[in-house]
Amino acid sequence: MRRFIAVLCAALLLLPGATAMSAQDSSYDENALRVESHHGDLQIVRGVQGTVVARAGVFHGPKVASLVSQSENALAEARVFERHYGPSQYLIGLGIATLGGAIGASRVPDINTAIPSLLTTASVLLIGYGGWKMETAYRALSKAIWWYNRDLKR
């Protein structure tokens, strides 16, 4: 009986399913994506090694769709990210510039007080709308990476 149990345990240890599982785990470990922040820039890195595959900085965004094209759901979210990220940067930049114009206009003597007020209102709207678009982009990026990682073979 003891020999039978020993043979059974040895057979279970030698099953090819256990070997295939560890190979699939290493594939996931090598291919999974994550987002990191590095000196104010957004980086998308792959795997345990942390290979940088895309960067996003001021006024330029990564091409996430090409990274996650293997997953249909991830690709849809990546397109949302790409559609919102660039315009959000420009809207926020324009809003900050308009705010600077409003501050400058408020310092000019004998200027109509409506001008700085309108510039301030415009800057708040531009920054607010740009911030909303950026939040939408970051949410879509998070979902795209989640869908991509979820659909990887384990």
C-alpha positions, 0 to 999 in steps of 0.5 A, spaced: 500 500 500 505 504 501 508 503 494 502 504 491 501 511 495 509 513 493 508 511 486 501 515 485 505 521 489 511 521 484 506 520 478 502 527 480 509 530 481 511 528 474 504 530 471 505 535 465 500 540 467 504 543 473 510 544 468 505 548 463 502 552 468 509 555 470 510 556 463 504 560 462 505 564 469 512 566 466 509 568 460 504 573 464 509 575 468 513 577 462 507 581 458 503 584 463 503 591 463 503 597 468 503 604 469 508 608 473 510 615 474 517 617 473 519 625 474 512 627 472 511 623 466 507 617 465 510 610 463 507 604 461 512 598 462 512 591 461 513 585 465 517 584 471 523 587 468 520 593 467 521 595 460 518 601 458 514 600 452 510 607 452 511 614 455 506 620 455 509 627 457 507 634 456 503 635 449 504 627 447 501 621 449 503 614 448 500 610 442 496 605 447 492 602 441 498 598 438 500 595 445 493 592 447 491 590 440 490 583 442 484 584 446 478 587 443 476 590 449 482 593 451 483 596 444 476 600 445 478 603 451 485 605 448 482 608 443 478 612 448 484 614 451 488 616 445 481 621 443 481 624 450 489 625 452 491 630 447 486 635 447 486 635 454 493 637 455 492 643 450 485 645 453 489 645 460 495 649 457 490 654 453 486 655 460 493 656 464 495 661 458 488 665 459 489 665 466 495 669 465 492 673 460 486 675 466 492 676 471 495 681 466 489 684 464 487 686 471 493 689 472 492 694 466 489 701 469 483 704 466 481 697 463 474 695 462 473 690 468 469 685 464 475 683 460 479 680 466 472 677 469 471 674 462 478 671 461 478 668 468 471 665 467 474 662 460 480 660 463 476 656 469 472 653 464 478 651 459 481 648 465 475 644 468 473 641 461 480 639 460 481 636 467 474 632 465 477 630 459 484 628 462 480 624 467 476 620 462 483 619 458 486 616 465 480 612 466 480 609 459 488 607 460 487 604 466 481 600 463 485 598 457 491 595 461 486 591 466 483 588 460 489 587 456 492 583 462 486 580 464 486 577 457 493 574 457 494 567 458 496 565 465 
